[in-house]
Amino acid sequence: MASAPLSRTVQPETITKGITLTLQIDDAGALRQAMVAVLRDEGLITTDSVAAAMNAVPRHAFAPGEPLEKVYQTDTTLVPKIDAAGRQTSVVSASHIQAIQLEQAGVLPGMSVLEIGSGGYNAALIAELVGPTGSATTVDIDADIVDRARVGLSRAGYEQVNVVLADAEHGVPQHAPYDRIIVTVGAWDIPPAWLDQLTPTGRIVVPLRFAGITRLIAFDRSPGSLALTASNYRLGSFVPMQGGGAATEQLIAVTPNIGLRLDQQSTAAFDVPALRKALNSPPVVSWSGTPFDMPDELELFLLTSGPELPMLYAAQAAVDQGVVNRTVRNGTPALVRGGSFAYRIKRENAQTASGYETGVVAHGPEAEQIGSELLSMIRNWANSYFRRGAAHITYYPNTADTGHLLGWHATKRHGVLAVAWP
């Protein structure tokens, strides 16, 4: 168990200059309790153990110089590291994401846990959960991040955490085996080393990238099988993995402001000039009569239940100009055929349970047909799979038999990911 919270043991100027010790105790403690209360109210913290850990660990110890109010917001990332291209390569994740992962992991006292992708704060939470009889190890490929994690953990009183500089593609064999592996960077695959270092009843919580999206998945070993079966999955966004596990997606520019994103293994081909022309054709809009709710679940269904659909993205300029609907700004699955395409939209509708209705907008010479096909897929989901966790997700390492797979599956470097809708 860690020592007392930082605000009681360290001079305040080591964290935020100009704040008195009394203010540090009052503000940090109160804000931490408020953060936990919000996460409980939102159903993201569901166990007393995770609540206790997040109440105990001084999050501000890992974000020196950041305003306390920002540090203890539930949806804010901290201390990003930016590369030469302006991309984030590391952040301290938002506390709501960390709460989700810890609840998914189900860490118990005495366990050995490996965190892949460091920052310090989450490793301290894990150390609280495993207690004095357990072991917490955190690894990162970036020496700056490792140093920062070590400093933060020491400052907060968690020197017992093993902090390792290494390419996590190979795990951390010197502290294995692990009851839990918690991955805090976006991974495109599950390396064999992670499975080799996982106990026979272990669990991996990983933000896995597939079909152009990321889902935060808790995988358990299946008794008598080499496969990993998802016990649950959630929406989540993470900086991408570096090193041996890095992967890039395909980006196809239709215009300077509009593009298609696909998995790196995709073999799909697109008639870009025809799609560019379709953007200037009159839209064909139709409505499903079904509520626009749980859009992340609908998104997963559209991407993994039929033909390969790319993700359609647009810059704000294209939305402002009325070229595409605003739903495209953050990405949406698109059904594309030849020079026609369709994607989902929404509108207010007081007759639906959510107050919004799902619809489809289509462009191109086959707009009516392709729009009708996408609308049929949406209605199928609404009628048969309108619930959380409807998908069955399984990962088969290359050593497993995958000859029986018939539905949607993606071949990756080290295995095959299958998504079924029973």
C-alpha positions as CSV (number, residue, x, y, z in Angstrom):
1,M,0.0,0.0,0.0
2,A,1.3,3.5,-0.8
3,S,2.2,6.1,1.7
4,A,-0.1,9.0,2.5
5,P,-1.3,11.3,-0.3
6,L,1.1,13.8,-1.6
7,S,-0.5,16.9,-0.2
8,R,0.3,15.7,3.3
9,T,3.9,14.7,2.7
10,V,5.5,17.0,0.1
11,Q,6.0,20.7,0.0
12,P,3.4,22.3,-2.3
13,E,5.9,24.2,-4.4
14,T,7.1,20.8,-5.8
15,I,3.7,20.5,-7.5
16,T,2.2,23.9,-8.1
17,K,4.0,27.1,-7.0
18,G,2.1,29.7,-5.0
19,I,-0.4,27.3,-3.5
20,T,-0.2,26.8,0.3
21,L,-0.1,23.4,1.9
22,T,-3.5,23.9,3.5
23,L,-5.0,24.9,0.2
24,Q,-3.4,21.9,-1.5
25,I,-4.9,19.5,1.1
26,D,-8.3,21.0,0.9
27,D,-8.6,21.5,-2.8
28,A,-6.9,18.3,-4.0
29,G,-8.7,16.1,-1.6
30,A,-12.1,17.7,-2.3
31,L,-11.6,17.7,-6.0
32,R,-10.5,14.0,-5.9
33,Q,-13.6,13.1,-4.0
34,A,-15.8,15.0,-6.4
35,M,-14.1,13.3,-9.4
36,V,-14.8,9.9,-7.9
37,A,-18.4,10.9,-7.1
38,V,-19.0,11.9,-10.7
39,L,-17.5,8.7,-12.0
40,R,-19.7,6.7,-9.7
41,D,-22.8,8.6,-10.7
42,E,-22.0,8.0,-14.4
43,G,-21.7,4.2,-13.7
44,L,-18.0,4.2,-14.7
45,I,-16.8,3.3,-11.2
46,T,-18.8,0.3,-10.0
47,T,-16.6,-1.2,-7.3
48,D,-15.5,0.1,-3.9
49,S,-11.9,-1.0,-4.6
50,V,-11.5,1.2,-7.7
51,A,-13.2,4.1,-5.9
52,A,-10.9,3.8,-3.0
53,A,-7.8,3.7,-5.3
54,M,-8.9,6.8,-7.2
55,N,-9.6,8.6,-3.9
56,A,-6.2,7.6,-2.5
57,V,-3.8,8.4,-5.4
58,P,-3.0,12.1,-5.9
59,R,-3.5,12.6,-9.6
60,H,-1.9,16.0,-9.5
61,A,1.4,14.4,-8.5
62,F,1.7,13.2,-12.2
63,A,0.8,16.6,-13.8
64,P,2.9,19.2,-12.1
65,G,2.0,22.7,-13.0
66,E,-1.5,21.8,-14.2
67,P,-4.4,23.6,-12.5
68,L,-6.0,21.3,-9.9
69,E,-9.4,21.9,-11.4
70,K,-8.2,20.6,-14.8
71,V,-6.4,17.6,-13.2
72,Y,-9.5,16.3,-11.5
73,Q,-11.9,16.7,-14.4
74,T,-13.2,13.4,-15.6
75,D,-12.8,13.9,-19.3
76,T,-9.5,15.7,-19.6
77,T,-6.1,14.2,-20.7
78,L,-2.9,15.7,-19.1
79,V,0.7,16.5,-20.0
80,P,0.7,15.4,-23.6
81,K,3.9,14.8,-25.5
82,I,3.8,16.0,-29.1
83,D,6.1,14.7,-31.9
84,A,7.6,16.7,-34.7
85,A,4.5,16.2,-36.8
86,G,2.2,17.7,-34.1
87,R,0.8,14.3,-33.1
88,Q,0.3,13.2,-29.5
89,T,2.5,10.3,-28.6
90,S,1.7,10.1,-24.9
91,V,-0.8,11.5,-22.5
92,V,-2.1,10.8,-19.0
93,S,-5.5,9.4,-19.9
94,A,-8.7,11.0,-18.8
95,S,-9.8,9.6,-15.5
96,H,-13.0,8.2,-16.9
97,I,-11.0,6.0,-19.3
98,Q,-8.8,4.8,-16.5
99,A,-11.9,4.0,-14.4
100,I,-13.4,2.0,-17.2
101,Q,-10.2,0.0,-17.8
102,L,-9.7,-0.8,-14.1
103,E,-13.3,-2.0,-13.8
104,Q,-12.9,-4.1,-16.9
105,A,-9.6,-5.6,-15.5
106,G,-11.1,-6.6,-12.2
107,V,-7.7,-6.3,-10.4
108,L,-7.6,-8.0,-7.0
109,P,-5.2,-7.8,-4.1
110,G,-2.1,-10.0,-4.5
111,M,-2.3,-10.0,-8.3
112,S,0.6,-9.2,-10.6
113,V,-0.3,-6.6,-13.2
114,L,1.5,-5.3,-16.3
115,E,0.6,-1.9,-17.7
116,I,1.7,-1.2,-21.3
117,G,2.1,2.5,-21.9
118,S,3.2,4.5,-18.9
119,G,2.5,7.8,-17.3
120,G,2.7,6.9,-13.7
121,Y,-0.8,7.7,-12.4
122,N,-2.5,4.6,-13.7
123,A,0.4,2.5,-12.3
124,A,-0.2,4.0,-8.9
125,L,-3.9,3.1,-9.1
126,I,-2.9,-0.5,-10.0
127,A,-0.4,-0.5,-7.0
128,E,-3.3,0.5,-4.7
129,L,-5.5,-2.3,-6.1
130,V,-2.9,-5.1,-5.8
131,G,-1.8,-4.0,-2.4
132,P,1.4,-4.9,-0.5
133,T,1.2,-8.6,-1.6
134,G,0.8,-7.8,-5.3
135,S,3.1,-6.5,-8.0
136,A,2.6,-3.6,-10.4
137,T,4.8,-3.1,-13.5
138,T,4.6,-0.3,-16.1
139,V,6.5,-0.2,-19.4
140,D,7.0,2.4,-22.1
141,I,9.2,2.8,-25.1
142,D,9.8,6.5,-24.6
143,A,12.6,7.3,-22.1
144,D,11.2,10.7,-21.3
145,I,7.8,9.2,-20.3
146,V,9.6,6.5,-18.3
147,D,11.6,9.2,-16.4
148,R,8.4,11.2,-15.8
149,A,6.6,8.2,-14.5
150,R,9.4,7.4,-12.1
151,V,9.5,10.9,-10.8
152,G,5.7,11.0,-10.3
153,L,5.5,7.6,-8.6
154,S,8.4,8.6,-6.3
155,R,6.8,11.9,-5.5
156,A,3.4,10.2,-4.7
157,G,5.0,7.4,-2.6
158,Y,4.7,4.5,-5.0
159,E,8.4,3.4,-5.3
160,Q,7.3,-0.2,-5.3
161,V,6.1,0.0,-8.9
162,N,8.5,-1.6,-11.4
163,V,9.1,1.1,-14.1
164,V,10.7,-0.4,-17.3
165,L,12.0,1.2,-20.5
166,A,11.4,-1.2,-23.3
167,D,9.4,-1.9,-26.5
168,A,6.2,-3.4,-25.1
169,E,5.7,-5.6,-28.2
170,H,7.9,-8.0,-26.2
171,G,6.2,-7.6,-22.9
172,V,8.3,-7.5,-19.7
173,P,9.4,-11.1,-19.1
174,Q,11.5,-10.3,-16.0
175,H,8.4,-9.7,-13.9
176,A,6.0,-12.2,-15.6
177,P,3.7,-14.0,-15.3
178,Y,0.8,-11.5,-15.1
179,D,-2.7,-12.0,-13.9
180,R,-3.7,-8.9,-15.8
181,I,-2.2,-6.9,-18.7
182,I,-3.7,-3.5,-19.1
183,V,-2.8,-1.7,-22.3
184,T,-3.1,2.1,-22.3
185,V,-2.1,2.7,-25.9
186,G,-4.0,1.9,-29.1
187,A,-2.9,-1.5,-30.3
188,W,-3.5,-3.0,-33.7
189,D,-2.7,-6.5,-32.6
190,I,-2.0,-8.8,-29.6
191,P,1.7,-9.9,-29.7
192,P,2.5,-13.4,-28.7
193,A,4.7,-12.2,-25.8
194,W,1.6,-10.8,-24.1
195,L,0.0,-14.2,-24.2
196,D,3.1,-16.0,-23.2
197,Q,3.4,-13.8,-20.1
198,L,-0.3,-14.0,-19.1
199,T,-1.4,-16.6,-16.5
200,P,-3.7,-19.4,-17.7
201,T,-6.7,-17.6,-16.1
202,G,-5.4,-14.1,-17.0
203,R,-7.2,-11.2,-18.6
204,I,-5.9,-8.6,-21.2
205,V,-7.7,-5.2,-21.4
206,V,-6.6,-3.6,-24.7
207,P,-7.8,-0.7,-26.9
208,L,-7.8,-2.8,-30.1
209,R,-7.9,-1.1,-33.5
210,F,-9.9,-2.9,-36.3
211,A,-12.2,-1.9,-39.2
212,G,-11.1,1.7,-38.8
213,I,-12.3,2.0,-35.2
214,T,-11.0,1.3,-31.6
215,R,-12.8,-0.7,-29.0
216,L,-11.6,-1.1,-25.4
217,I,-11.9,-4.9,-25.0
218,A,-11.5,-7.1,-22.0
219,F,-10.2,-10.5,-23.3
220,D,-10.2,-13.7,-21.1
221,R,-8.5,-17.0,-21.9
222,S,-11.1,-19.6,-22.9
223,P,-10.7,-22.9,-20.9
224,G,-9.3,-25.6,-23.2
225,S,-8.8,-23.1,-26.1
226,L,-6.1,-20.9,-27.4
227,A,-8.6,-18.2,-28.2
228,L,-9.3,-15.1,-26.2
229,T,-13.0,-14.3,-25.6
230,A,-14.2,-10.8,-24.9
231,S,-16.1,-10.5,-21.6
232,N,-17.0,-6.9,-22.4
233,Y,-16.1,-4.0,-24.7
234,R,-16.4,-0.2,-24.5
235,L,-15.7,2.9,-26.6
236,G,-12.3,4.5,-26.1
237,S,-9.7,6.6,-27.8
238,F,-5.9,6.2,-27.3
239,V,-2.6,7.4,-28.7
240,P,-1.2,4.7,-31.1
241,M,1.4,2.2,-30.1
242,Q,5.0,2.8,-31.1
243,G,7.8,0.4,-31.8
244,G,7.3,-3.1,-33.1
245,G,3.6,-3.0,-32.6
246,A,3.0,0.1,-34.6
247,A,0.6,0.0,-37.5
248,T,-0.8,2.6,-39.9
249,E,-4.3,2.7,-41.5
250,Q,-5.0,3.4,-45.1
251,L,-6.2,7.0,-45.8
252,I,-7.8,7.7,-49.1
253,A,-8.4,11.4,-50.0
254,V,-11.6,12.0,-51.9
255,T,-11.1,15.8,-51.7
256,P,-8.7,17.8,-49.6
257,N,-11.3,17.9,-46.8
258,I,-13.0,14.5,-47.2
259,G,-11.5,11.1,-47.0
260,L,-12.0,7.3,-46.3
261,R,-10.1,5.4,-43.6
262,L,-9.6,1.7,-43.7
263,D,-7.7,-1.0,-41.8
264,Q,-4.1,-1.5,-43.1
265,Q,-5.0,-5.0,-44.3
266,S,-7.9,-3.8,-46.5
267,T,-7.8,-4.8,-50.2
268,A,-10.8,-2.6,-51.1
269,A,-10.5,-0.3,-54.1
270,F,-12.4,2.9,-54.7
271,D,-13.2,5.0,-57.7
272,V,-12.1,8.3,-56.2
273,P,-13.0,10.6,-59.2
274,A,-16.5,9.1,-59.3
275,L,-17.0,9.6,-55.6
276,R,-15.8,13.2,-55.9
277,K,-18.4,13.7,-58.6
278,A,-21.0,12.1,-56.4
279,L,-20.4,14.6,-53.6
280,N,-21.8,17.3,-56.0
281,S,-25.0,15.3,-56.8
282,P,-28.3,15.9,-55.0
283,P,-28.5,13.9,-51.7
284,V,-31.2,11.3,-51.3
285,V,-32.4,11.2,-47.6
286,S,-34.4,8.5,-46.0
287,W,-35.4,7.8,-42.4
288,S,-35.5,4.5,-40.5
289,G,-38.1,5.2,-37.8
290,T,-35.7,3.8,-35.2
291,P,-34.1,5.8,-32.4
292,F,-30.6,7.2,-32.8
293,D,-29.1,5.8,-29.6
294,M,-25.9,3.9,-28.8
295,P,-24.3,5.1,-32.0
296,D,-21.1,3.3,-31.1
297,E,-22.9,-0.1,-31.0
298,L,-24.6,0.7,-34.4
299,E,-21.2,1.7,-35.8
300,L,-19.6,-1.6,-34.7
301,F,-22.5,-3.5,-36.3
302,L,-22.3,-1.7,-39.6
303,L,-18.5,-2.3,-39.8
304,T,-18.6,-6.0,-38.9
305,S,-21.8,-7.5,-40.1
306,G,-21.7,-7.4,-43.9
307,P,-19.6,-5.9,-46.7
308,E,-16.5,-4.0,-45.8
309,L,-17.3,-0.4,-45.0
310,P,-14.7,2.3,-44.7
311,M,-15.0,5.2,-42.2
312,L,-15.9,8.5,-43.8
313,Y,-14.3,11.6,-42.4
314,A,-14.5,15.3,-43.2
315,A,-12.9,18.5,-42.0
316,Q,-15.1,21.1,-40.4
317,A,-14.8,23.2,-43.6
318,A,-16.6,20.5,-45.6
319,V,-19.4,20.5,-43.0
320,D,-19.7,24.3,-43.0
321,Q,-19.9,24.3,-46.8
322,G,-22.8,21.8,-46.6
323,V,-20.9,19.2,-48.7
324,V,-21.5,16.5,-46.0
325,N,-23.6,16.2,-42.8
326,R,-22.0,17.1,-39.5
327,T,-22.1,13.5,-38.4
328,V,-19.1,12.9,-40.8
329,R,-16.9,15.3,-38.8
330,N,-15.9,12.6,-36.2
331,G,-16.2,9.7,-38.6
332,T,-19.0,7.4,-39.7
333,P,-19.3,4.1,-41.6
334,A,-20.1,4.6,-45.2
335,L,-21.5,2.0,-47.7
336,V,-19.6,2.6,-51.0
337,R,-20.3,1.1,-54.4
338,G,-18.7,2.4,-57.5
339,G,-19.5,6.1,-57.7
340,S,-22.2,6.1,-55.0
341,F,-22.0,6.1,-51.2
342,A,-24.3,6.4,-48.2
343,Y,-23.8,7.1,-44.5
344,R,-26.0,7.5,-41.4
345,I,-27.4,10.8,-40.1
346,K,-29.8,11.8,-37.4
347,R,-32.7,14.2,-36.8
348,E,-34.8,15.2,-33.9
349,N,-37.9,13.0,-33.5
350,A,-40.0,13.2,-30.3
351,Q,-41.7,9.9,-31.2
352,T,-38.5,7.9,-30.5
353,A,-37.3,7.0,-27.1
354,S,-34.0,8.9,-27.5
355,G,-35.7,12.0,-29.0
356,Y,-33.6,11.4,-32.2
357,E,-34.1,9.2,-35.3
358,T,-31.5,7.5,-37.4
359,G,-31.5,8.1,-41.1
360,V,-29.4,7.8,-44.2
361,V,-28.1,10.2,-46.8
362,A,-26.8,8.9,-50.1
363,H,-25.1,10.5,-53.1
364,G,-24.4,9.2,-56.7
365,P,-26.2,7.5,-59.5
366,E,-27.2,4.5,-57.3
367,A,-28.1,6.7,-54.3
368,E,-31.6,5.3,-53.8
369,Q,-30.5,1.7,-53.9
370,I,-27.4,2.1,-51.8
371,G,-29.3,4.2,-49.3
372,S,-32.0,1.6,-49.0
373,E,-29.3,-1.1,-48.3
374,L,-27.8,0.9,-45.5
375,L,-31.2,1.7,-44.1
376,S,-32.0,-2.0,-44.1
377,M,-28.8,-2.7,-42.1
378,I,-29.7,0.0,-39.6
379,R,-33.2,-1.5,-39.1
380,N,-31.8,-5.0,-38.7
381,W,-29.5,-3.7,-35.9
382,A,-32.4,-1.8,-34.2
383,N,-34.7,-4.8,-34.3
384,S,-32.2,-7.6,-33.3
385,Y,-29.2,-6.0,-31.6
386,F,-30.3,-2.8,-29.9
387,R,-28.5,-3.4,-26.6
388,R,-25.0,-3.0,-25.1
389,G,-22.6,-5.9,-25.7
390,A,-24.5,-7.6,-28.4
391,A,-21.4,-8.5,-30.4
392,H,-19.3,-11.6,-29.6
393,I,-15.7,-10.7,-30.1
394,T,-13.0,-13.4,-30.2
395,Y,-9.2,-13.2,-30.8
396,Y,-7.5,-16.3,-32.3
397,P,-3.6,-16.3,-32.1
398,N,-1.9,-17.7,-35.2
399,T,-1.4,-21.0,-33.2
400,A,-5.2,-21.5,-33.1
401,D,-7.4,-23.1,-35.7
402,T,-9.5,-20.6,-37.6
403,G,-10.7,-22.8,-40.4
404,H,-14.2,-22.8,-38.9
405,L,-14.7,-19.0,-39.2
406,L,-17.5,-17.9,-41.5
407,G,-18.6,-14.5,-40.4
408,W,-16.7,-11.2,-40.2
409,H,-13.1,-11.6,-39.3
410,A,-9.9,-9.6,-39.8
411,T,-6.5,-11.2,-40.3
412,K,-3.8,-9.4,-38.3
413,R,-0.1,-9.9,-37.9
414,H,-0.2,-12.3,-35.0
415,G,-3.8,-13.7,-35.2
416,V,-7.4,-13.2,-36.3
417,L,-10.1,-11.1,-34.8
418,A,-13.6,-12.4,-35.3
419,V,-16.8,-10.4,-34.5
420,A,-20.1,-12.3,-34.6
421,W,-23.7,-11.2,-34.2
422,P,-25.6,-14.2,-32.9
